[in-house]
Amino acid sequence: MSDPLAERLKKLAQQHSHDQQAEADTRNFQEKVNTFISERSRPEYENLLNVVGKRIGIVNPNIGDLPKFEVTQNGSAIQQGNVAAYIHFDKPILNLPNNALLISFGSVPNAMYFDESDRPTPDRYRLQAAATNGIDRIVWVGDLGELTSEQLADFILEHLTEYYLAHRP
């Protein structure tokens, strides 16, 4: 017959070992996610800019009387009429997953207004690169929820047109 105290102590040791292994597994998984984000966030930003450019090529011929989209600043700004979307990616530390994708909608810098108070208030959105649950793709999460680069490209063009229509001269 075994001693009940000895059995409890054995179970306690097993539970402690199991907890340590679970913590190590969690740390390893988080390191894998962080590495994935660090390595793939900037290329995914560049992919986003490429997707926006391709979408512009597809939609420009079919938008009727609306001003055509124009890509400026090496693809990081898209202008439509007197307004523009500005896309900025910031990843201050190369080997960490910290990053920010800032998207602003506002008037173009050289837009003339009779009174500066007539200049429309910019719309701003903040997102960051994150890994999908399967750690197989980067998605953008933040103010707009979770979006793929393709979904975000469509949002940018659609919101830019909405902003233009609301603030056109």
C-alpha positions as CSV (number, residue, x, y, z in Angstrom):
1,M,0.0,0.0,0.0
2,S,1.5,3.3,-1.0
3,D,1.7,6.4,1.2
4,P,-1.0,9.1,0.2
5,L,1.5,11.8,0.9
6,A,4.1,10.3,-1.4
7,E,1.5,10.0,-4.2
8,R,0.5,13.7,-3.8
9,L,4.1,14.7,-3.9
10,K,4.7,12.7,-7.1
11,K,1.6,14.3,-8.7
12,L,2.8,17.7,-7.6
13,A,6.2,17.1,-9.2
14,Q,4.5,15.8,-12.4
15,Q,2.2,18.9,-12.6
16,H,5.2,21.2,-12.0
17,S,7.1,19.5,-14.9
18,H,4.0,19.7,-17.1
19,D,3.6,23.4,-16.3
20,Q,7.2,24.1,-17.1
21,Q,6.9,22.3,-20.4
22,A,3.7,24.3,-21.3
23,E,5.5,27.6,-20.5
24,A,8.5,26.6,-22.7
25,D,6.1,25.6,-25.5
26,T,4.3,28.9,-25.2
27,R,7.6,30.8,-25.3
28,N,8.8,28.9,-28.3
29,F,5.5,29.5,-30.1
30,Q,5.7,33.2,-29.4
31,E,9.3,33.4,-30.6
32,K,8.2,31.6,-33.8
33,V,5.4,34.1,-34.3
34,N,7.7,37.1,-33.6
35,T,10.3,35.9,-36.0
36,F,7.6,35.3,-38.7
37,I,6.3,38.8,-38.2
38,S,9.8,40.4,-38.1
39,E,10.8,38.7,-41.4
40,R,7.6,39.1,-43.3
41,S,6.0,42.4,-42.3
42,R,8.1,44.7,-44.6
43,P,7.7,42.4,-47.6
44,E,4.0,42.3,-47.0
45,Y,3.9,46.1,-46.9
46,E,5.6,46.2,-50.2
47,N,3.1,43.6,-51.4
48,L,0.3,45.9,-50.2
49,L,1.6,48.8,-52.3
50,N,1.9,46.5,-55.3
51,V,-1.7,45.2,-54.8
52,V,-2.9,48.8,-54.6
53,G,-1.1,49.7,-57.9
54,K,-2.6,46.6,-59.6
55,R,-6.1,47.4,-58.4
56,I,-5.7,51.0,-59.7
57,G,-4.8,49.6,-63.1
58,I,-8.0,47.5,-63.1
59,V,-10.5,50.1,-61.7
60,N,-9.2,53.3,-63.3
61,P,-10.7,52.6,-66.8
62,N,-14.1,51.8,-65.2
63,I,-14.7,54.5,-62.7
64,G,-16.6,56.8,-65.0
65,D,-16.6,60.5,-64.3
66,L,-14.6,60.2,-61.1
67,P,-11.0,61.5,-61.2
68,K,-8.5,58.7,-61.9
69,F,-6.3,57.4,-59.1
70,E,-2.7,58.4,-59.3
71,V,0.1,56.7,-57.5
72,T,2.7,59.1,-56.1
73,Q,5.7,59.0,-53.7
74,N,6.9,55.6,-54.9
75,G,3.5,54.1,-54.3
76,S,3.1,55.3,-50.7
77,A,0.5,57.9,-51.7
78,I,-2.6,57.6,-53.9
79,Q,-4.2,60.7,-55.1
80,Q,-7.8,61.1,-56.4
81,G,-8.7,64.7,-57.4
82,N,-7.9,67.0,-54.5
83,V,-7.5,64.3,-51.9
84,A,-5.0,61.5,-51.2
85,A,-4.4,58.4,-49.2
86,Y,-1.0,58.3,-47.5
87,I,0.4,54.9,-46.5
88,H,3.3,54.7,-44.1
89,F,4.9,51.6,-42.6
90,D,7.1,51.9,-39.6
91,K,9.3,49.1,-38.2
92,P,11.8,50.8,-35.9
93,I,13.6,47.7,-34.7
94,L,14.5,45.2,-37.4
95,N,14.6,42.1,-35.3
96,L,11.5,42.7,-33.3
97,P,7.9,42.3,-34.4
98,N,6.9,45.9,-33.4
99,N,5.5,47.7,-36.4
100,A,2.8,50.1,-37.4
101,L,1.0,50.7,-40.7
102,L,-0.5,54.2,-40.8
103,I,-3.1,55.1,-43.4
104,S,-4.3,58.7,-43.6
105,F,-6.8,60.3,-45.9
106,G,-6.6,64.0,-46.4
107,S,-6.2,66.8,-48.9
108,V,-3.2,66.9,-51.1
109,P,-0.4,69.2,-49.8
110,N,-0.8,71.8,-52.6
111,A,-4.7,72.0,-52.4
112,M,-5.8,75.6,-52.2
113,Y,-8.6,76.6,-49.8
114,F,-10.1,80.0,-49.4
115,D,-9.9,79.6,-45.7
116,E,-7.7,77.0,-44.0
117,S,-10.5,76.1,-41.7
118,D,-12.2,74.7,-44.9
119,R,-9.5,72.1,-45.2
120,P,-11.1,68.7,-44.4
121,T,-10.1,66.9,-41.3
122,P,-7.9,63.9,-42.1
123,D,-9.2,60.3,-41.5
124,R,-6.4,58.2,-39.9
125,Y,-6.2,54.5,-39.3
126,R,-3.5,52.5,-37.4
127,L,-2.8,48.8,-38.0
128,Q,0.0,46.4,-37.5
129,A,1.3,43.3,-39.1
130,A,0.3,40.1,-37.4
131,A,0.5,36.4,-38.2
132,T,-2.6,34.4,-39.1
133,N,-3.4,31.5,-36.7
134,G,-1.6,29.1,-39.0
135,I,1.4,31.3,-39.1
136,D,1.4,31.2,-42.8
137,R,0.5,34.7,-43.8
138,I,0.7,38.3,-42.6
139,V,-2.6,40.1,-42.0
140,W,-3.2,43.7,-40.9
141,V,-5.0,44.2,-37.6
142,G,-6.1,47.3,-35.8
143,D,-8.6,50.1,-36.3
144,L,-10.2,48.2,-39.2
145,G,-10.3,44.7,-37.7
146,E,-8.3,42.0,-39.5
147,L,-7.6,42.4,-43.2
148,T,-5.5,40.8,-45.8
149,S,-3.4,43.1,-48.1
150,E,-6.0,42.5,-50.9
151,Q,-8.9,43.6,-48.6
152,L,-6.9,46.5,-47.3
153,A,-6.0,47.7,-50.9
154,D,-9.8,47.7,-51.7
155,F,-10.6,49.5,-48.5
156,I,-8.0,52.2,-49.3
157,L,-9.4,52.9,-52.8
158,E,-13.0,52.7,-51.7
159,H,-12.4,55.0,-48.7
160,L,-10.4,57.4,-50.8
161,T,-13.3,57.7,-53.2
162,E,-15.8,58.3,-50.3
163,Y,-13.4,60.9,-48.9
164,Y,-13.2,62.6,-52.3
165,L,-16.9,62.6,-52.7
166,A,-17.4,64.1,-49.3
167,H,-14.8,66.8,-49.8
168,R,-14.6,67.5,-53.5
169,P,-14.4,71.2,-54.6
